[in-house]
Amino acid sequence: MIASDLIQSQIPVLRLTDTIKTALSFLEEYKLSQVPVIGPKGYIGLLEEEDALGATEISKIKDLQHVLLNHKIQVEEPLYSALSYFSKTNLSLLPILDENQKYLGCLTAADLFKKTCEWLNVDELGGLLHLEIKQQDYSLVQISQIIEASDAKIISLVCIPNKKEPTLLEVIIKINREELSSIIQTFERYEYKIIATHHKNIHQKGLDDRFGSFIRYLNI
């Protein structure tokens, strides 16, 4: 999927001739942290709520042009690029531009979060298995074989780099079975380090703390 698949055209934009009062109104009404600013030649940047609050209401947006953020994403960029962008910033939205740098709309962090949950199949019933693996030993083929040998399937799989130990990966696997005892035993026979298992109805119980850590890792 690419940025254009989640484009939002309803989010308002500011002009250089608009007042700070207008900007504050947009920020409050749409629950935004930033608002895109458009000039005669197209997209200029993002006005931060903090900068707007620090200015007088009668000031023009052009008076704050020097503090606008130049964040943006191209319409054909993959959504994985947007995930990376949001994880490194405190943005609530990303302006989307076409190949001619024309402003098309925005991609919001909230919409991308929902799409990420769809990718990870968080609403599907199943069990969670959390492994710690040396990067050099990681094999998706072997992991899949172990799970499929028990007549189960991987619904989603996420690899998270261990920040304290760069040589390790944390692998969170969602499996289409709620009871994982035989699968856990097989992983143990292969000497996998199992950090945690959750094989109850996670649709009713919600995501476990480890899975929540992954979402926080994205800073969304």
N, C-alpha and C positions, 0 to 999 in steps of 0.2 A: 504494500500500500504506500501511497505517496501523499504529500502534504495536501494536495487538492481534494483528496477524498474526505477530509474533515474541515474544509474551509467554512468559515463563518462570515457571512456578509452582513449580519444584523448589528454587529458591534459598531458603534458610532466612531467617526473620525473627527479630528480637529483641523481647522485651518489656521494659518499664521495670524489671521485677523480676528480670530475668536478670542474671547476673554478668559481669564483664569476662572472666573465664576462659571462659565460654561463647562470648562474642563472638570471642575469639582462636581458639577451637577451630573455629568456623564459618569464619573468615577463612582459616585454614590448610587445612582440609579441602576447601573449595570454591575455593581459590585466588582469593580476592576482595580488593579494596582497600577496599571499603565493604560494610556490611550494613544493610538496611532495619530501622528500629525502628518498632514498632506500639504504640499506646497504646489506652486504653479507647474512644476516639472515632475510631480509625483511624490512618492513617499520620502519623508525627511527623517523621521525617527519616532521614538516613543517618549511621551511625557510621563515621568514618574509621579505618583501621588504625592510623595514627600516633597518634591520640587514645587508642585502646584500649591500645596498647603503653605509653603514658605513664601509665597508671592502674594501680592495684593490682588483682590478680586477684579479690579478694573484693569490690571495689566493685560497686555496682549500675549498670546502664545509666542509671537516672534521675539518678545523680550527674553524668553527662556530657550531660544533656539540653540544656544551654546551648551545647554545641559541635556539635550535630548539624547537618548540612547539609540545607537544605530543597529539594533538587533533586527534580524529578518531571516527568512528562509525562502528558498526558491520553490516554485510550485511543483517541480518534478522531483524534489528531494524525497527520499524515503522517510517514513515516520520514525524509523529508528534514529535518524539524524536529529529529529525534533526531540526525541526522548533524551538524547545526549545533551542537547541544548538546554532543555529544562532542568536537567540534573545539575548543570553547572551554574545556573543563574537563579534568581528569585522572580523570574517573569511569570505572569499569569496568562500571557498570550504572546504569540509570535506573528508578526505581519508576514503575509505571503505575497511574493512578487513574481511576475512572469519574466520571460527571457529578456524583455525590454525594460525591466525594473519598474513596471507599472504595478501599483498596489491593487490587489485582488480581494483581500479580506484577511481574516486572522485564523490562526489555529490556537485554540485555548488549551491550557494545561488540564482543565477539567474534562474536556472532550477526549484528550489523549489518554488520560487516566482510565476513562470508561473503555476506550478501545483496547488498552493494555489488558484490562480485566477480561475482555472478550478473548484476546489472544491466549491468555492463561487459563481460560475456561474455569474461572473461579466459581461459577454457579453450577457447575456439573458435580454430581455426586461422585465421591471417590475418596481415596486415602492419600496421605502425604508421606513422603519418605525423604529425609534430609541427610545427605551424605557429605563427608569431607574426603577429598581425593587429592593426591599429588597431581599437579598438572601433567607431568610426564606419564602418569598412569591412566589419565582420563580416556575412556573409550566409550563413545555412545553406542557402538555396535554391541559391546559386551553387556552394557547396562540394559539395552533393549532385549538382548537374548535372555538374560536372567528373568526379566519381567514377563516376556512372552512365553517362556518355558512353563509358567504357571497359569497359562491361558488368560493373561491380563494384557492390557495395552497402556502405553504412556499417553496421557491426555495432554500434559504440558511438561516442559522441563526447562529449568532456569539455572544457569551457571553464574555464580557470584564470586568474583575474586576476593580472597581473604586479605583484608587490608593490613592485618598484623603480620601475616606470613605469605609473601608473594608467590611462593612455590605451591600454595594450596588453593584448591577450588572448593567452594561449597555448592553442592548440586541439590536443588529442590525438585522433586519429581512428583507429579500428580498422576495417580494411577486409577483406572476405571473400576476399581474394586474397593469396597469399604473395609474388607478384612484382608490384611497383608501378611499374616504370620508366616506362611510358606515362602513368600518373597523375601521377607526379612531374614529368615533362616538361610536362604540361599546366598544372599549378600554377605552374611556373616561367614559362611563357608568359604567364600572368595576373599575373605579378610578385608572387606570394606569397612571403613569406620562410619558407623551410624550415629549421627548426632541426635536425631529425634525422629519419632514416628507418630503420625496421627491418622489412625484408620477407623474413624467414626464418621458420622454424617456431618461433614464440614459445611454443607449447605445450610444446616440449621445452626450449627455451632459457630460458624464464622471462621475466618482465616486464623491460623495459629500465629504466635508472636514472631516466629522466624520468617514466615511469609510476609508479615507486616514489615519486617526489617528490610526486605527487598524493595517494597514500595517506598519506604523512607529513603532507601539508598538512591532511588531515582529523584528524590527531592520534589515530588509532585504533590 
